[in-house]
Amino acid sequence: MRIGIRTLIAVIGLLAGAATAFAQPPGPGLQIAGALSAAPEDRREGATVLGYSPAGELMTLREGTN
């Protein structure tokens, strides 16, 4: 059985689309670390960090003072 190049490309495209449709955000620890790495050092300790739940909803991952 021979598969045409167009069929192969279509199948790869569908698989890639399915993979991104089920992708979840990284865990809270990674989201917090990423957010804090972008903050100035003197503000990291008290920073409030927002991120995403596994359902994709915006939420507070860490309460802060600044």
Backbone as JSON Lines, residues from 0, in Angstrom:
{"i":0,"aa":"M","n":[0.84,-1.17,0.0],"ca":[0.0,0.0,0.0],"c":[0.89,1.24,0.0]}
{"i":1,"aa":"R","n":[0.59,2.14,-0.89],"ca":[1.35,3.37,-1.0],"c":[0.52,4.55,-0.54]}
{"i":2,"aa":"I","n":[1.12,5.39,0.28],"ca":[0.44,6.58,0.77],"c":[0.99,7.78,0.01]}
{"i":3,"aa":"G","n":[0.1,8.61,-0.49],"ca":[0.52,9.8,-1.22],"c":[1.06,10.86,-0.27]}
{"i":4,"aa":"I","n":[1.87,11.73,-0.8],"ca":[2.49,12.79,0.01],"c":[1.44,13.72,0.6]}
{"i":5,"aa":"R","n":[0.39,14.0,-0.14],"ca":[-0.68,14.87,0.39],"c":[-1.39,14.22,1.57]}
{"i":6,"aa":"T","n":[-1.63,12.93,1.46],"ca":[-2.27,12.22,2.56],"c":[-1.37,12.21,3.79]}
{"i":7,"aa":"L","n":[-0.1,11.98,3.58],"ca":[0.85,11.98,4.68],"c":[0.92,13.34,5.36]}
{"i":8,"aa":"I","n":[0.95,14.39,4.59],"ca":[0.98,15.74,5.16],"c":[-0.3,16.03,5.94]}
{"i":9,"aa":"A","n":[-1.43,15.6,5.41],"ca":[-2.7,15.81,6.1],"c":[-2.74,15.08,7.44]}
{"i":10,"aa":"V","n":[-2.24,13.85,7.46],"ca":[-2.23,13.06,8.69],"c":[-1.31,13.71,9.72]}
{"i":11,"aa":"I","n":[-0.14,14.17,9.29],"ca":[0.8,14.83,10.2],"c":[0.16,16.11,10.76]}
{"i":12,"aa":"G","n":[-0.52,16.86,9.91],"ca":[-1.19,18.08,10.35],"c":[-2.27,17.8,11.37]}
{"i":13,"aa":"L","n":[-3.05,16.75,11.15],"ca":[-4.1,16.38,12.11],"c":[-3.5,15.95,13.45]}
{"i":14,"aa":"L","n":[-2.43,15.19,13.41],"ca":[-1.79,14.76,14.65],"c":[-1.2,15.95,15.42]}
{"i":15,"aa":"A","n":[-0.6,16.87,14.71],"ca":[-0.04,18.06,15.36],"c":[-1.15,18.9,15.98]}
{"i":16,"aa":"G","n":[-2.25,19.05,15.27],"ca":[-3.39,19.81,15.8],"c":[-3.98,19.15,17.04]}
{"i":17,"aa":"A","n":[-4.07,17.84,17.02],"ca":[-4.61,17.12,18.17],"c":[-3.69,17.27,19.38]}
{"i":18,"aa":"A","n":[-2.4,17.25,19.15],"ca":[-1.44,17.37,20.26],"c":[-1.56,18.74,20.92]}
{"i":19,"aa":"T","n":[-1.71,19.8,20.14],"ca":[-1.82,21.14,20.73],"c":[-3.18,21.34,21.37]}
{"i":20,"aa":"A","n":[-4.2,20.67,20.89],"ca":[-5.53,20.81,21.47],"c":[-5.58,20.25,22.88]}
{"i":21,"aa":"F","n":[-4.77,19.23,23.16],"ca":[-4.77,18.6,24.48],"c":[-3.6,19.06,25.35]}
{"i":22,"aa":"A","n":[-2.83,20.02,24.89],"ca":[-1.69,20.52,25.66],"c":[-2.18,21.25,26.9]}
{"i":23,"aa":"Q","n":[-1.48,21.07,27.98],"ca":[-1.84,21.74,29.22],"c":[-0.7,22.67,29.61]}
{"i":24,"aa":"P","n":[-1.02,23.72,30.36],"ca":[0.05,24.61,30.82],"c":[0.98,23.87,31.77]}
{"i":25,"aa":"P","n":[2.21,24.34,31.91],"ca":[3.12,23.71,32.87],"c":[2.57,23.84,34.28]}
{"i":26,"aa":"G","n":[3.09,23.06,35.18],"ca":[2.65,23.09,36.57],"c":[2.9,24.44,37.23]}
{"i":27,"aa":"P","n":[2.28,24.67,38.38],"ca":[2.42,25.94,39.07],"c":[3.87,26.31,39.38]}
{"i":28,"aa":"G","n":[4.68,25.34,39.78],"ca":[6.07,25.63,40.12],"c":[6.84,26.19,38.94]}
{"i":29,"aa":"L","n":[6.65,25.62,37.77],"ca":[7.33,26.12,36.57],"c":[6.81,27.49,36.16]}
{"i":30,"aa":"Q","n":[5.51,27.7,36.29],"ca":[4.93,29.0,35.94],"c":[5.46,30.08,36.87]}
{"i":31,"aa":"I","n":[5.54,29.78,38.16],"ca":[6.04,30.75,39.13],"c":[7.51,31.05,38.86]}
{"i":32,"aa":"A","n":[8.31,30.01,38.63],"ca":[9.74,30.21,38.36],"c":[9.95,31.05,37.11]}
{"i":33,"aa":"G","n":[9.17,30.8,36.08],"ca":[9.3,31.58,34.85],"c":[8.92,33.03,35.05]}
{"i":34,"aa":"A","n":[7.87,33.26,35.79],"ca":[7.43,34.64,36.04],"c":[8.45,35.39,36.88]}
{"i":35,"aa":"L","n":[8.98,34.74,37.9],"ca":[9.93,35.4,38.78],"c":[11.27,35.65,38.1]}
{"i":36,"aa":"S","n":[11.63,34.82,37.14],"ca":[12.9,35.03,36.44],"c":[12.88,36.32,35.63]}
{"i":37,"aa":"A","n":[11.7,36.78,35.28],"ca":[11.59,38.02,34.51],"c":[11.5,39.26,35.39]}
{"i":38,"aa":"A","n":[11.27,39.05,36.68],"ca":[11.14,40.19,37.6],"c":[12.51,40.66,38.09]}
{"i":39,"aa":"P","n":[12.61,41.95,38.41],"ca":[13.86,42.44,39.01],"c":[14.12,41.7,40.33]}
{"i":40,"aa":"E","n":[15.37,41.43,40.62],"ca":[15.72,40.65,41.82],"c":[15.15,41.22,43.1]}
{"i":41,"aa":"D","n":[15.12,42.54,43.22],"ca":[14.64,43.15,44.46],"c":[13.13,43.07,44.62]}
{"i":42,"aa":"R","n":[12.41,42.58,43.62],"ca":[10.95,42.5,43.71],"c":[10.43,41.06,43.66]}
{"i":43,"aa":"R","n":[11.3,40.1,43.47],"ca":[10.87,38.71,43.33],"c":[10.21,38.15,44.58]}
{"i":44,"aa":"E","n":[10.78,38.44,45.74],"ca":[10.3,37.85,46.98],"c":[8.83,38.18,47.26]}
{"i":45,"aa":"G","n":[8.42,39.4,46.96],"ca":[7.06,39.81,47.28],"c":[6.12,39.85,46.09]}
{"i":46,"aa":"A","n":[6.52,39.26,44.98],"ca":[5.71,39.34,43.76],"c":[4.49,38.43,43.8]}
{"i":47,"aa":"T","n":[3.35,38.96,43.39],"ca":[2.17,38.15,43.15],"c":[2.33,37.55,41.76]}
{"i":48,"aa":"V","n":[2.02,36.27,41.63],"ca":[2.19,35.6,40.35],"c":[0.86,35.04,39.88]}
{"i":49,"aa":"L","n":[0.48,35.41,38.68],"ca":[-0.71,34.86,38.04],"c":[-0.28,33.8,37.05]}
{"i":50,"aa":"G","n":[-1.11,32.8,36.85],"ca":[-0.81,31.74,35.9],"c":[-2.1,31.06,35.48]}
{"i":51,"aa":"Y","n":[-1.96,29.87,34.93],"ca":[-3.12,29.16,34.39],"c":[-3.32,27.82,35.07]}
{"i":52,"aa":"S","n":[-4.58,27.5,35.32],"ca":[-4.96,26.2,35.86],"c":[-4.88,25.17,34.74]}
{"i":53,"aa":"P","n":[-4.96,23.88,35.07],"ca":[-4.98,22.85,34.02],"c":[-6.14,23.03,33.03]}
{"i":54,"aa":"A","n":[-7.2,23.69,33.48],"ca":[-8.35,23.94,32.6],"c":[-8.14,25.16,31.71]}
{"i":55,"aa":"G","n":[-7.0,25.86,31.9],"ca":[-6.71,27.03,31.08],"c":[-7.27,28.33,31.62]}
{"i":56,"aa":"E","n":[-7.74,28.33,32.86],"ca":[-8.3,29.54,33.47],"c":[-7.21,30.31,34.19]}
{"i":57,"aa":"L","n":[-7.24,31.64,34.07],"ca":[-6.29,32.49,34.76],"c":[-6.57,32.47,36.26]}
{"i":58,"aa":"M","n":[-5.51,32.29,37.05],"ca":[-5.67,32.22,38.49],"c":[-4.41,32.76,39.18]}
{"i":59,"aa":"T","n":[-4.54,33.07,40.46],"ca":[-3.4,33.5,41.26],"c":[-2.65,32.26,41.73]}
{"i":60,"aa":"L","n":[-1.38,32.16,41.34],"ca":[-0.56,31.03,41.75],"c":[0.16,31.3,43.07]}
{"i":61,"aa":"R","n":[0.44,32.58,43.31],"ca":[1.14,32.95,44.54],"c":[0.76,34.37,44.91]}
{"i":62,"aa":"E","n":[0.29,34.54,46.14],"ca":[-0.04,35.87,46.65],"c":[1.25,36.58,47.04]}
{"i":63,"aa":"G","n":[1.28,37.88,46.82],"ca":[2.46,38.66,47.18],"c":[2.07,39.97,47.8]}
{"i":64,"aa":"T","n":[3.08,40.8,48.04],"ca":[2.85,42.09,48.68],"c":[3.13,43.26,47.76]}
{"i":65,"aa":"N","n":[3.61,42.99,46.56],"ca":[3.89,44.1,45.64],"c":[3.36,43.82,44.25]}
